[in-house]
Amino acid sequence: MIRTWRDRLPPSGAGLPTARGRRAAGLRREELADLAGVSVDYVVRLEQGRATTPSASVVASLARALQLSTAERDHLYRLARLVPPVDGAISDHLPPGVQRVLARLGDVAVAVFAADWQLVWWNRGWAALLGDPSAAPPRLRNFARDRFPVNDGPAHLALWPVTEADRDATDAAVVSDLRRATGRFPRDRRLAALIRDLNGGNRRFAELWATGGVAAHREDHKTIDHPSVGPVAVDCDVLADGDSELKIVIMTAVPGSEDETKLRLTAIAGPPADSAPAHEHGTEPGRRSGAR
């Protein structure tokens, strides 16, 4: 099935350039491996049925890279002898339509978060503006964990200093958004563990959680102190994707402004040399070694 799904997805549909004289209409094995963050050898073994026990994280990455529908994703989980994500749980799955929209945004700084603010996907523009989060363990790629660190833990999603127009308001909005998620996904274990960790390990979070606020976090204004181009003022807009509550976060600057010029420069230059290497599409570091 992986070969069939790979053959039907053109490179342009995955945001990849199409070279002249290309014979393969769909994705090559090398391209799928790069998008999913696994080794080419592992893709070969999967297609030949020699790798029969991929982990849930690998299956999720393959489903995103292949732009599978929810039914196809669940079928892939069952083929791997895994239980598909259950209804009522937070989903990290990106529907094909969302992926096509993201591919058309080019180098605009954009990332996708799940309902619990877990980072699911980011592009080159995001890594270039904020620093590449791929070096962090997947579990720690969470905006709320960065926002409310437990035991003064390090940030993983914004590697450069970020200033906000009203930090207190943003703190309250993020906590209120998480409380809203607990109503939407009351049995989700990952969300419950996140709330438990932050309530027990961050006083600021506990204080805001106790207020009982319920709201969605939809916009913000930030200034990123970028190491190459200096301060960049951006508008941060959060778009929600239907029932799955995926959060598409887009960073833009005022058209014609100096900040827009700086934002374009970061996209052209890519992540600075002291940032981790870019892993577009939110794949896990180390997967190219064939780790499962």
C-alpha positions, -999 to 999 in steps of 0.1 A, spaced: 0 0 0 28 24 8 41 21 -28 6 27 -42 1 58 -20 36 70 -29 29 67 -66 -3 87 -65 12 118 -48 30 142 -71 60 161 -58 42 194 -63 15 181 -40 40 177 -12 56 211 -18 86 197 -36 100 210 -69 95 190 -101 126 187 -123 124 185 -161 126 151 -175 114 134 -143 101 99 -150 84 92 -117 49 107 -115 47 102 -78 71 105 -49 105 87 -51 115 66 -21 141 91 -12 116 119 -12 91 100 10 120 91 34 130 127 37 94 139 43 87 112 68 121 114 85 131 78 81 159 61 61 155 51 25 164 16 34 136 15 59 111 27 33 123 -2 10 119 -27 38 84 -14 45 73 -17 9 88 -52 6 71 -63 38 104 -69 56 97 -43 83 65 -53 99 65 -35 133 70 2 128 63 24 158 32 46 161 53 77 156 67 63 123 33 54 111 20 89 119 49 105 101 43 83 70 6 91 70 14 128 71 40 125 44 17 105 21 -12 128 28 -35 99 37 -72 104 45 -83 95 80 -96 61 68 -63 54 50 -43 64 80 -63 40 102 -57 12 77 -20 19 78 -21 16 116 -38 -17 114 -14 -30 88 14 -22 113 -6 -41 140 -13 -9 158 -45 5 172 -56 36 153 -61 68 172 -94 66 190 -123 90 186 -123 117 213 -85 118 214 -63 146 202 -52 140 166 -18 149 151 -30 139 117 -28 166 89 -57 160 63 -46 161 27 -64 194 21 -46 211 49 -13 199 36 -20 212 1 -28 246 16 4 246 36 25 237 5 11 267 -13 22 291 15 58 288 3 84 303 27 58 321 49 66 312 85 40 286 94 36 257 119 8 234 129 0 225 165 -24 199 178 -52 208 202 -28 206 232 -3 229 215 20 199 205 40 209 175 31 186 146 46 203 115 67 233 106 83 246 74 116 261 65 103 297 70 93 289 106 127 274 114 145 303 98 125 329 118 124 312 152 151 286 151 147 249 142 130 228 169 140 194 154 168 189 179 143 187 208 127 153 217 92 152 201 75 151 236 90 185 244 79 202 213 50 218 230 42 255 231 26 253 265 56 235 280 78 263 266 55 289 278 52 275 314 85 256 320 86 231 347 117 234 370 130 262 347 134 239 318 148 252 285 127 265 256 126 243 225 103 260 200 116 296 199 153 295 201 157 332 197 144 357 223 107 367 217 89 397 231 51 400 231 29 431 231 11 417 262 27 387 278 1 384 306 -27 383 281 -10 357 260 -3 335 291 -40 337 300 -51 330 264 -30 298 262 -42 285 295 -78 292 286 -73 275 253 -60 244 270 -90 243 294 -112 245 263 -93 215 249 -101 195 280 -138 199 273 -133 189 237 -110 159 245 -119 149 281 -103 114 278 -70 123 261 -41 110 281 -15 133 266 -35 164 274 -42 152 309 -5 146 315 4 180 302 -21 197 325 -9 177 354 27 185 348 22 222 344 -2 225 373 23 208 396 55 224 382 47 259 372 32 284 397 21 309 370 2 282 351 -15 269 383 -27 304 391 -42 310 357 -57 275 356 -74 282 389 -93 312 374 -113 288 352 -110 308 320 -122 292 288 -114 307 254 -95 302 222 -61 317 215 -64 333 180 -39 361 176 -8 378 190 19 403 182 55 393 187 90 407 181 117 380 174 153 391 182 168 372 152 206 366 153 211 375 117 187 403 108 179 418 142 144 424 157 115 414 135 80 425 145 53 400 133 16 394 136 9 358 148 -25 345 136 -39 311 147 -64 294 123 -83 264 136 -90 233 115 -125 220 122 -133 192 147 -96 181 150 -88 215 165 -55 217 147 -39 251 150 -23 266 120 0 294 132 12 319 106 37 347 112 35 377 89 47 413 89 31 445 78 33 448 40 59 472 27 75 475 62 111 470 72 100 440 92 86 424 60 120 428 44 137 412 74 112 384 74 119 377 37 156 378 44 153 351 71 134 329 47 160 333 20 189 327 43 173 297 60 181 287 96 213 302 110 244 280 112 240 276 150 205 264 146 197 227 143 194 214 107 159 219 93 135 190 93 105 203 73 72 186 80 79 181 117 98 149 114 119 135 142 157 140 144 177 109 139 152 91 118 175 91 88 197 67 106 169 41 102 159 43 139 124 32 146 
